[in-house]
Amino acid sequence: MVQLKVRKFGNSLGVVLPKEVIRRLQTAEGEHLLLVEAPGGAYSIAPGDVTFETKMEKVNDIMDRYRNSLRVLAK
């Protein structure tokens, strides 16, 4: 476990990732990371996958447009 400290950056809050965490995530400056909420309220950080993010945007759009149909099908 790595303890991070929340800091103020301008008008925002953020954390600084230690070199070891950056190396293990295989990430670099400017790359995307995903903050994923797990059951129970815990969070994990994973390297961002642009294709996954694009697909999830499409899924969310479909779910919004066909909400009623999906609700009927779920019964």
N, CA, C and O atoms as a CHARMM CRD file, in Angstrom:
* protein
*
  300
    1    1 MET  N      0.84600  -1.16800   0.00000 PROA 1      0.00000
    2    1 MET  CA     0.00000   0.00000   0.00000 PROA 1      0.00000
    3    1 MET  C      0.89000   1.22900   0.00000 PROA 1      0.00000
    4    1 MET  O      1.91500   1.28100   0.67900 PROA 1      0.00000
    5    2 VAL  N      0.46700   2.22400  -0.78500 PROA 2      0.00000
    6    2 VAL  CA     1.18800   3.48500  -0.86300 PROA 2      0.00000
    7    2 VAL  C      0.26300   4.57700  -0.34900 PROA 2      0.00000
    8    2 VAL  O     -0.87200   4.69600  -0.81000 PROA 2      0.00000
    9    3 GLN  N      0.73100   5.36500   0.58700 PROA 3      0.00000
   10    3 GLN  CA    -0.07400   6.45000   1.13000 PROA 3      0.00000
   11    3 GLN  C      0.17900   7.70800   0.30700 PROA 3      0.00000
   12    3 GLN  O      1.32500   8.09300   0.07800 PROA 3      0.00000
   13    4 LEU  N     -0.91300   8.34700  -0.13600 PROA 4      0.00000
   14    4 LEU  CA    -0.82300   9.56400  -0.92400 PROA 4      0.00000
   15    4 LEU  C     -1.39300  10.73300  -0.12800 PROA 4      0.00000
   16    4 LEU  O     -2.29100  10.55900   0.69600 PROA 4      0.00000
   17    5 LYS  N     -0.86900  11.90600  -0.38200 PROA 5      0.00000
   18    5 LYS  CA    -1.35500  13.10100   0.30000 PROA 5      0.00000
   19    5 LYS  C     -2.07200  13.98700  -0.71900 PROA 5      0.00000
   20    5 LYS  O     -1.54100  14.26200  -1.79500 PROA 5      0.00000
   21    6 VAL  N     -3.27900  14.42900  -0.37100 PROA 6      0.00000
   22    6 VAL  CA    -4.04800  15.31500  -1.23500 PROA 6      0.00000
   23    6 VAL  C     -3.48400  16.71800  -1.09600 PROA 6      0.00000
   24    6 VAL  O     -3.28900  17.21900   0.01100 PROA 6      0.00000
   25    7 ARG  N     -3.22100  17.35000  -2.25400 PROA 7      0.00000
   26    7 ARG  CA    -2.64600  18.68400  -2.26400 PROA 7      0.00000
   27    7 ARG  C     -3.47100  19.60200  -3.15000 PROA 7      0.00000
   28    7 ARG  O     -4.22800  19.14300  -4.00600 PROA 7      0.00000
   29    8 LYS  N     -3.32000  20.88500  -2.93900 PROA 8      0.00000
   30    8 LYS  CA    -4.03000  21.86800  -3.74500 PROA 8      0.00000
   31    8 LYS  C     -3.15400  22.24200  -4.94100 PROA 8      0.00000
   32    8 LYS  O     -1.97500  22.56200  -4.78600 PROA 8      0.00000
   33    9 PHE  N     -3.75300  22.19700  -6.14100 PROA 9      0.00000
   34    9 PHE  CA    -3.09700  22.60700  -7.38200 PROA 9      0.00000
   35    9 PHE  C     -3.98800  23.67000  -8.01700 PROA 9      0.00000
   36    9 PHE  O     -4.95700  23.33700  -8.70000 PROA 9      0.00000
   37   10 GLY  N     -3.67600  24.92500  -7.80200 PROA 10     0.00000
   38   10 GLY  CA    -4.54300  25.99500  -8.29700 PROA 10     0.00000
   39   10 GLY  C     -5.87200  25.94500  -7.55900 PROA 10     0.00000
   40   10 GLY  O     -5.91100  26.04200  -6.33300 PROA 10     0.00000
   41   11 ASN  N     -6.97300  25.79200  -8.31500 PROA 11     0.00000
   42   11 ASN  CA    -8.30300  25.69300  -7.72300 PROA 11     0.00000
   43   11 ASN  C     -8.74300  24.24700  -7.56000 PROA 11     0.00000
   44   11 ASN  O     -9.88400  24.00100  -7.16800 PROA 11     0.00000
   45   12 SER  N     -7.87900  23.28800  -7.84600 PROA 12     0.00000
   46   12 SER  CA    -8.21800  21.86700  -7.79800 PROA 12     0.00000
   47   12 SER  C     -7.43100  21.16300  -6.71100 PROA 12     0.00000
   48   12 SER  O     -6.48100  21.71000  -6.15000 PROA 12     0.00000
   49   13 LEU  N     -7.84300  19.94300  -6.42600 PROA 13     0.00000
   50   13 LEU  CA    -7.09700  19.07100  -5.52300 PROA 13     0.00000
   51   13 LEU  C     -6.53700  17.91300  -6.32700 PROA 13     0.00000
   52   13 LEU  O     -7.13800  17.49200  -7.31500 PROA 13     0.00000
   53   14 GLY  N     -5.39300  17.39800  -5.91300 PROA 14     0.00000
   54   14 GLY  CA    -4.78300  16.28300  -6.61800 PROA 14     0.00000
   55   14 GLY  C     -3.81800  15.54200  -5.72900 PROA 14     0.00000
   56   14 GLY  O     -3.57600  15.92600  -4.58400 PROA 14     0.00000
   57   15 VAL  N     -3.26800  14.47300  -6.27300 PROA 15     0.00000
   58   15 VAL  CA    -2.25400  13.69000  -5.57500 PROA 15     0.00000
   59   15 VAL  C     -1.04200  13.54800  -6.48300 PROA 15     0.00000
   60   15 VAL  O     -1.16400  13.59000  -7.70700 PROA 15     0.00000
   61   16 VAL  N      0.10800  13.38300  -5.88600 PROA 16     0.00000
   62   16 VAL  CA     1.34100  13.14200  -6.62900 PROA 16     0.00000
   63   16 VAL  C      1.65800  11.66400  -6.49900 PROA 16     0.00000
   64   16 VAL  O      1.72200  11.12900  -5.39200 PROA 16     0.00000
   65   17 LEU  N      1.85600  11.00400  -7.63700 PROA 17     0.00000
   66   17 LEU  CA     2.17300   9.57700  -7.62300 PROA 17     0.00000
   67   17 LEU  C      3.68200   9.38900  -7.52400 PROA 17     0.00000
   68   17 LEU  O      4.43200   9.99900  -8.28600 PROA 17     0.00000
   69   18 PRO  N      4.13400   8.55200  -6.59500 PROA 18     0.00000
   70   18 PRO  CA     5.56900   8.27100  -6.48000 PROA 18     0.00000
   71   18 PRO  C      6.09100   7.55000  -7.72800 PROA 18     0.00000
   72   18 PRO  O      5.32400   6.91700  -8.45300 PROA 18     0.00000
   73   19 LYS  N      7.39600   7.65200  -7.96800 PROA 19     0.00000
   74   19 LYS  CA     8.02000   7.03400  -9.13600 PROA 19     0.00000
   75   19 LYS  C      7.70800   5.54200  -9.23500 PROA 19     0.00000
   76   19 LYS  O      7.47200   5.03000 -10.32900 PROA 19     0.00000
   77   20 GLU  N      7.70500   4.84700  -8.10600 PROA 20     0.00000
   78   20 GLU  CA     7.44400   3.41100  -8.10600 PROA 20     0.00000
   79   20 GLU  C      6.03500   3.10300  -8.62600 PROA 20     0.00000
   80   20 GLU  O      5.84800   2.14900  -9.38200 PROA 20     0.00000
   81   21 VAL  N      5.05400   3.90100  -8.22700 PROA 21     0.00000
   82   21 VAL  CA     3.67300   3.70800  -8.68100 PROA 21     0.00000
   83   21 VAL  C      3.58100   3.98400 -10.18100 PROA 21     0.00000
   84   21 VAL  O      2.92600   3.23700 -10.90800 PROA 21     0.00000
   85   22 ILE  N      4.22300   5.03400 -10.64300 PROA 22     0.00000
   86   22 ILE  CA     4.22400   5.36600 -12.07100 PROA 22     0.00000
   87   22 ILE  C      4.84800   4.23800 -12.87200 PROA 22     0.00000
   88   22 ILE  O      4.34600   3.87600 -13.93600 PROA 22     0.00000
   89   23 ARG  N      5.93800   3.68300 -12.36900 PROA 23     0.00000
   90   23 ARG  CA     6.60500   2.58200 -13.06700 PROA 23     0.00000
   91   23 ARG  C      5.70700   1.35400 -13.13100 PROA 23     0.00000
   92   23 ARG  O      5.60700   0.71300 -14.17700 PROA 23     0.00000
   93   24 ARG  N      5.05400   1.02200 -12.02300 PROA 24     0.00000
   94   24 ARG  CA     4.19300  -0.16800 -11.98100 PROA 24     0.00000
   95   24 ARG  C      2.95000   0.00000 -12.84400 PROA 24     0.00000
   96   24 ARG  O      2.45400  -0.97700 -13.40600 PROA 24     0.00000
   97   25 LEU  N      2.43700   1.22800 -12.95900 PROA 25     0.00000
   98   25 LEU  CA     1.28700   1.49300 -13.82800 PROA 25     0.00000
   99   25 LEU  C      1.69600   1.60400 -15.29200 PROA 25     0.00000
  100   25 LEU  O      0.84600   1.61500 -16.18200 PROA 25     0.00000
  101   26 GLN  N      2.99000   1.68600 -15.53500 PROA 26     0.00000
  102   26 GLN  CA     3.54100   1.86100 -16.87900 PROA 26     0.00000
  103   26 GLN  C      2.88900   3.05300 -17.56900 PROA 26     0.00000
  104   26 GLN  O      2.36600   2.94800 -18.67800 PROA 26     0.00000
  105   27 THR  N      2.93500   4.17800 -16.88500 PROA 27     0.00000
  106   27 THR  CA     2.32000   5.39900 -17.39600 PROA 27     0.00000
  107   27 THR  C      3.33900   6.52100 -17.42800 PROA 27     0.00000
  108   27 THR  O      4.45100   6.38500 -16.91700 PROA 27     0.00000
  109   28 ALA  N      2.95200   7.61500 -18.02800 PROA 28     0.00000
  110   28 ALA  CA     3.84500   8.76500 -18.13000 PROA 28     0.00000
  111   28 ALA  C      3.00000  10.03200 -18.13800 PROA 28     0.00000
  112   28 ALA  O      1.77100   9.96900 -18.15500 PROA 28     0.00000
  113   29 GLU  N      3.65900  11.16500 -18.12500 PROA 29     0.00000
  114   29 GLU  CA     2.95900  12.44900 -18.11200 PROA 29     0.00000
  115   29 GLU  C      2.04800  12.56600 -19.33300 PROA 29     0.00000
  116   29 GLU  O      2.45100  12.25000 -20.45200 PROA 29     0.00000
  117   30 GLY  N      0.81900  13.02100 -19.10400 PROA 30     0.00000
  118   30 GLY  CA    -0.12900  13.23400 -20.19100 PROA 30     0.00000
  119   30 GLY  C     -1.00500  12.03600 -20.51300 PROA 30     0.00000
  120   30 GLY  O     -1.98800  12.17900 -21.24000 PROA 30     0.00000
  121   31 GLU  N     -0.67900  10.85900 -19.99300 PROA 31     0.00000
  122   31 GLU  CA    -1.48900   9.67400 -20.25500 PROA 31     0.00000
  123   31 GLU  C     -2.67900   9.63600 -19.30600 PROA 31     0.00000
  124   31 GLU  O     -2.66200  10.26000 -18.24500 PROA 31     0.00000
  125   32 HSD  N     -3.70700   8.90000 -19.69700 PROA 32     0.00000
  126   32 HSD  CA    -4.92800   8.80700 -18.90600 PROA 32     0.00000
  127   32 HSD  C     -4.85500   7.63900 -17.92400 PROA 32     0.00000
  128   32 HSD  O     -4.31700   6.57700 -18.23500 PROA 32     0.00000
  129   33 LEU  N     -5.40500   7.86200 -16.74100 PROA 33     0.00000
  130   33 LEU  CA    -5.57000   6.80800 -15.74900 PROA 33     0.00000
  131   33 LEU  C     -7.04800   6.70700 -15.41500 PROA 33     0.00000
  132   33 LEU  O     -7.76600   7.70500 -15.47600 PROA 33     0.00000
  133   34 LEU  N     -7.50800   5.51700 -15.06400 PROA 34     0.00000
  134   34 LEU  CA    -8.89400   5.31300 -14.66000 PROA 34     0.00000
  135   34 LEU  C     -8.94500   5.10400 -13.16000 PROA 34     0.00000
  136   34 LEU  O     -8.18800   4.30200 -12.61300 PROA 34     0.00000
  137   35 LEU  N     -9.83100   5.82200 -12.49500 PROA 35     0.00000
  138   35 LEU  CA   -10.09200   5.64200 -11.07900 PROA 35     0.00000
  139   35 LEU  C    -11.38700   4.84700 -10.99600 PROA 35     0.00000
  140   35 LEU  O    -12.45700   5.36400 -11.31500 PROA 35     0.00000
  141   36 VAL  N    -11.29200   3.59400 -10.56700 PROA 36     0.00000
  142   36 VAL  CA   -12.43000   2.67800 -10.58100 PROA 36     0.00000
  143   36 VAL  C    -12.90000   2.43100  -9.16000 PROA 36     0.00000
  144   36 VAL  O    -12.11200   2.08500  -8.28000 PROA 36     0.00000
  145   37 GLU  N    -14.21100   2.61700  -8.94700 PROA 37     0.00000
  146   37 GLU  CA   -14.79000   2.35800  -7.62500 PROA 37     0.00000
  147   37 GLU  C    -15.19600   0.89300  -7.54400 PROA 37     0.00000
  148   37 GLU  O    -15.94300   0.39700  -8.38800 PROA 37     0.00000
  149   38 ALA  N    -14.70200   0.21600  -6.53200 PROA 38     0.00000
  150   38 ALA  CA   -15.02200  -1.18900  -6.31000 PROA 38     0.00000
  151   38 ALA  C    -16.16200  -1.28600  -5.29800 PROA 38     0.00000
  152   38 ALA  O    -16.43600  -0.32400  -4.58100 PROA 38     0.00000
  153   39 PRO  N    -16.82400  -2.43500  -5.23400 PROA 39     0.00000
  154   39 PRO  CA   -17.86500  -2.61000  -4.21600 PROA 39     0.00000
  155   39 PRO  C    -17.29200  -2.34200  -2.82500 PROA 39     0.00000
  156   39 PRO  O    -16.16100  -2.72300  -2.52300 PROA 39     0.00000
  157   40 GLY  N    -18.07700  -1.69100  -1.99600 PROA 40     0.00000
  158   40 GLY  CA   -17.61700  -1.36800  -0.65000 PROA 40     0.00000
  159   40 GLY  C    -16.98400   0.00200  -0.54400 PROA 40     0.00000
  160   40 GLY  O    -16.57900   0.41100   0.54400 PROA 40     0.00000
  161   41 GLY  N    -16.88900   0.72900  -1.66400 PROA 41     0.00000
  162   41 GLY  CA   -16.38200   2.08400  -1.61400 PROA 41     0.00000
  163   41 GLY  C    -14.88500   2.22900  -1.81200 PROA 41     0.00000
  164   41 GLY  O    -14.37800   3.35000  -1.78900 PROA 41     0.00000
  165   42 ALA  N    -14.16100   1.13600  -2.00500 PROA 42     0.00000
  166   42 ALA  CA   -12.71500   1.22800  -2.24800 PROA 42     0.00000
  167   42 ALA  C    -12.47900   1.66300  -3.69400 PROA 42     0.00000
  168   42 ALA  O    -13.33500   1.45200  -4.55300 PROA 42     0.00000
  169   43 TYR  N    -11.33800   2.26000  -3.96100 PROA 43     0.00000
  170   43 TYR  CA   -10.98700   2.70400  -5.30300 PROA 43     0.00000
  171   43 TYR  C     -9.68600   2.04600  -5.73800 PROA 43     0.00000
  172   43 TYR  O     -8.83900   1.70300  -4.91400 PROA 43     0.00000
  173   44 SER  N     -9.54400   1.87800  -7.05000 PROA 44     0.00000
  174   44 SER  CA    -8.27200   1.42500  -7.60200 PROA 44     0.00000
  175   44 SER  C     -7.95200   2.28200  -8.81900 PROA 44     0.00000
  176   44 SER  O     -8.85400   2.79600  -9.48000 PROA 44     0.00000
  177   45 ILE  N     -6.67000   2.43200  -9.10800 PROA 45     0.00000
  178   45 ILE  CA    -6.21300   3.21400 -10.24900 PROA 45     0.00000
  179   45 ILE  C     -5.62500   2.24600 -11.26500 PROA 45     0.00000
  180   45 ILE  O     -4.82500   1.37500 -10.92400 PROA 45     0.00000
  181   46 ALA  N     -6.03400   2.41300 -12.51900 PROA 46     0.00000
  182   46 ALA  CA    -5.54500   1.54600 -13.58300 PROA 46     0.00000
  183   46 ALA  C     -5.19400   2.40900 -14.79300 PROA 46     0.00000
  184   46 ALA  O     -5.75500   3.48900 -14.97600 PROA 46     0.00000
  185   47 PRO  N     -4.26100   1.92600 -15.62000 PROA 47     0.00000
  186   47 PRO  CA    -3.95500   2.67200 -16.84700 PROA 47     0.00000
  187   47 PRO  C     -5.20400   2.82400 -17.69600 PROA 47     0.00000
  188   47 PRO  O     -6.01100   1.90000 -17.79100 PROA 47     0.00000
  189   48 GLY  N     -5.36700   3.99000 -18.31500 PROA 48     0.00000
  190   48 GLY  CA    -6.53500   4.24500 -19.14900 PROA 48     0.00000
  191   48 GLY  C     -6.44400   3.50700 -20.46900 PROA 48     0.00000
  192   48 GLY  O     -5.36300   3.36300 -21.03900 PROA 48     0.00000
  193   49 ASP  N     -7.58100   3.04200 -20.95000 PROA 49     0.00000
  194   49 ASP  CA    -7.66700   2.36200 -22.23700 PROA 49     0.00000
  195   49 ASP  C     -8.62200   3.18400 -23.09900 PROA 49     0.00000
  196   49 ASP  O     -9.83000   3.18700 -22.86500 PROA 49     0.00000
  197   50 VAL  N     -8.07900   3.87800 -24.09400 PROA 50     0.00000
  198   50 VAL  CA    -8.87800   4.78700 -24.89900 PROA 50     0.00000
  199   50 VAL  C    -10.01100   4.04800 -25.59800 PROA 50     0.00000
  200   50 VAL  O    -11.12100   4.57400 -25.68200 PROA 50     0.00000
  201   51 THR  N     -9.75900   2.83900 -26.10300 PROA 51     0.00000
  202   51 THR  CA   -10.82300   2.10200 -26.79100 PROA 51     0.00000
  203   51 THR  C    -11.92200   1.71700 -25.81300 PROA 51     0.00000
  204   51 THR  O    -13.10000   1.75200 -26.16800 PROA 51     0.00000
  205   52 PHE  N    -11.56000   1.35200 -24.59100 PROA 52     0.00000
  206   52 PHE  CA   -12.56200   1.01700 -23.58400 PROA 52     0.00000
  207   52 PHE  C    -13.40600   2.23900 -23.24600 PROA 52     0.00000
  208   52 PHE  O    -14.63000   2.14800 -23.15400 PROA 52     0.00000
  209   53 GLU  N    -12.75300   3.37400 -23.06100 PROA 53     0.00000
  210   53 GLU  CA   -13.48700   4.60100 -22.73900 PROA 53     0.00000
  211   53 GLU  C    -14.46900   4.96700 -23.85400 PROA 53     0.00000
  212   53 GLU  O    -15.59700   5.37500 -23.57700 PROA 53     0.00000
  213   54 THR  N    -14.04500   4.82300 -25.10800 PROA 54     0.00000
  214   54 THR  CA   -14.91900   5.11500 -26.24700 PROA 54     0.00000
  215   54 THR  C    -16.11300   4.17700 -26.26100 PROA 54     0.00000
  216   54 THR  O    -17.24400   4.60600 -26.48600 PROA 54     0.00000
  217   55 LYS  N    -15.86300   2.89700 -26.02000 PROA 55     0.00000
  218   55 LYS  CA   -16.95100   1.92500 -25.99700 PROA 55     0.00000
  219   55 LYS  C    -17.92300   2.20500 -24.85900 PROA 55     0.00000
  220   55 LYS  O    -19.13300   2.06600 -25.03700 PROA 55     0.00000
  221   56 MET  N    -17.41500   2.59600 -23.69100 PROA 56     0.00000
  222   56 MET  CA   -18.29400   2.89000 -22.55800 PROA 56     0.00000
  223   56 MET  C    -19.14800   4.12800 -22.82600 PROA 56     0.00000
  224   56 MET  O    -20.29600   4.18400 -22.38500 PROA 56     0.00000
  225   57 GLU  N    -18.62100   5.10800 -23.53000 PROA 57     0.00000
  226   57 GLU  CA   -19.42500   6.27500 -23.90100 PROA 57     0.00000
  227   57 GLU  C    -20.58000   5.85700 -24.80000 PROA 57     0.00000
  228   57 GLU  O    -21.69900   6.34300 -24.64100 PROA 57     0.00000
  229   58 LYS  N    -20.31100   4.95200 -25.74900 PROA 58     0.00000
  230   58 LYS  CA   -21.36500   4.45800 -26.63700 PROA 58     0.00000
  231   58 LYS  C    -22.40400   3.65500 -25.85900 PROA 58     0.00000
  232   58 LYS  O    -23.60500   3.80500 -26.08700 PROA 58     0.00000
  233   59 VAL  N    -21.94500   2.80300 -24.94300 PROA 59     0.00000
  234   59 VAL  CA   -22.86500   2.00700 -24.12700 PROA 59     0.00000
  235   59 VAL  C    -23.75900   2.91600 -23.28900 PROA 59     0.00000
  236   59 VAL  O    -24.96700   2.69500 -23.20900 PROA 59     0.00000
  237   60 ASN  N    -23.18200   3.92100 -22.67400 PROA 60     0.00000
  238   60 ASN  CA   -23.97300   4.84900 -21.86500 PROA 60     0.00000
  239   60 ASN  C    -24.99700   5.59200 -22.71500 PROA 60     0.00000
  240   60 ASN  O    -26.11800   5.82600 -22.26300 PROA 60     0.00000
  241   61 ASP  N    -24.63400   5.96400 -23.92900 PROA 61     0.00000
  242   61 ASP  CA   -25.56700   6.62500 -24.83100 PROA 61     0.00000
  243   61 ASP  C    -26.73800   5.69800 -25.17200 PROA 61     0.00000
  244   61 ASP  O    -27.89600   6.11500 -25.14300 PROA 61     0.00000
  245   62 ILE  N    -26.42900   4.43500 -25.49600 PROA 62     0.00000
  246   62 ILE  CA   -27.47600   3.45800 -25.81000 PROA 62     0.00000
  247   62 ILE  C    -28.37500   3.22600 -24.60400 PROA 62     0.00000
  248   62 ILE  O    -29.59700   3.16500 -24.73900 PROA 62     0.00000
  249   63 MET  N    -27.77600   3.09700 -23.43000 PROA 63     0.00000
  250   63 MET  CA   -28.56700   2.87000 -22.22000 PROA 63     0.00000
  251   63 MET  C    -29.48700   4.05400 -21.93100 PROA 63     0.00000
  252   63 MET  O    -30.61200   3.86600 -21.46700 PROA 63     0.00000
  253   64 ASP  N    -29.02100   5.26000 -22.20100 PROA 64     0.00000
  254   64 ASP  CA   -29.86500   6.44100 -21.98800 PROA 64     0.00000
  255   64 ASP  C    -31.03400   6.47100 -22.97700 PROA 64     0.00000
  256   64 ASP  O    -32.17000   6.75500 -22.59600 PROA 64     0.00000
  257   65 ARG  N    -30.74800   6.17400 -24.24700 PROA 65     0.00000
  258   65 ARG  CA   -31.79200   6.24000 -25.26900 PROA 65     0.00000
  259   65 ARG  C    -32.82900   5.12800 -25.12400 PROA 65     0.00000
  260   65 ARG  O    -34.00900   5.34500 -25.40100 PROA 65     0.00000
  261   66 TYR  N    -32.40600   3.94800 -24.69600 PROA 66     0.00000
  262   66 TYR  CA   -33.30700   2.79300 -24.63800 PROA 66     0.00000
  263   66 TYR  C    -33.56700   2.34900 -23.19900 PROA 66     0.00000
  264   66 TYR  O    -33.74900   1.16000 -22.93700 PROA 66     0.00000
  265   67 ARG  N    -33.58400   3.29500 -22.27800 PROA 67     0.00000
  266   67 ARG  CA   -33.76600   2.99700 -20.85800 PROA 67     0.00000
  267   67 ARG  C    -35.04700   2.19100 -20.59700 PROA 67     0.00000
  268   67 ARG  O    -35.01800   1.19100 -19.88000 PROA 67     0.00000
  269   68 ASN  N    -36.15000   2.62400 -21.17000 PROA 68     0.00000
  270   68 ASN  CA   -37.42300   1.93300 -20.93200 PROA 68     0.00000
  271   68 ASN  C    -37.41800   0.51600 -21.49400 PROA 68     0.00000
  272   68 ASN  O    -37.90000  -0.41100 -20.84300 PROA 68     0.00000
  273   69 SER  N    -36.88100   0.34300 -22.68800 PROA 69     0.00000
  274   69 SER  CA   -36.80100  -0.99600 -23.29300 PROA 69     0.00000
  275   69 SER  C    -35.93400  -1.92300 -22.46400 PROA 69     0.00000
  276   69 SER  O    -36.28600  -3.08400 -22.25000 PROA 69     0.00000
  277   70 LEU  N    -34.80900  -1.41900 -21.99800 PROA 70     0.00000
  278   70 LEU  CA   -33.90900  -2.24200 -21.18600 PROA 70     0.00000
  279   70 LEU  C    -34.55600  -2.61700 -19.84900 PROA 70     0.00000
  280   70 LEU  O    -34.35000  -3.71700 -19.33700 PROA 70     0.00000
  281   71 ARG  N    -35.33400  -1.69500 -19.29800 PROA 71     0.00000
  282   71 ARG  CA   -36.02900  -1.96500 -18.04200 PROA 71     0.00000
  283   71 ARG  C    -37.03400  -3.11400 -18.22900 PROA 71     0.00000
  284   71 ARG  O    -37.14000  -3.99100 -17.37200 PROA 71     0.00000
  285   72 VAL  N    -37.77400  -3.10400 -19.35600 PROA 72     0.00000
  286   72 VAL  CA   -38.74800  -4.18400 -19.65100 PROA 72     0.00000
  287   72 VAL  C    -38.03100  -5.50200 -19.86900 PROA 72     0.00000
  288   72 VAL  O    -38.47700  -6.54000 -19.38100 PROA 72     0.00000
  289   73 LEU  N    -36.93400  -5.47100 -20.59000 PROA 73     0.00000
  290   73 LEU  CA   -36.17900  -6.69800 -20.86000 PROA 73     0.00000
  291   73 LEU  C    -35.55400  -7.29200 -19.60100 PROA 73     0.00000
  292   73 LEU  O    -35.32700  -8.50000 -19.52900 PROA 73     0.00000
  293   74 ALA  N    -35.28100  -6.45800 -18.62000 PROA 74     0.00000
  294   74 ALA  CA   -34.64800  -6.93500 -17.37800 PROA 74     0.00000
  295   74 ALA  C    -35.62700  -7.68200 -16.47900 PROA 74     0.00000
  296   74 ALA  O    -35.21200  -8.36900 -15.54600 PROA 74     0.00000
  297   75 LYS  N    -36.92500  -7.55300 -16.75200 PROA 75     0.00000
  298   75 LYS  CA   -37.92000  -8.22400 -15.89100 PROA 75     0.00000
  299   75 LYS  C    -37.96500  -9.69600 -16.13000 PROA 75     0.00000
  300   75 LYS  O    -38.74500 -10.40200 -15.49000 PROA 75     0.00000
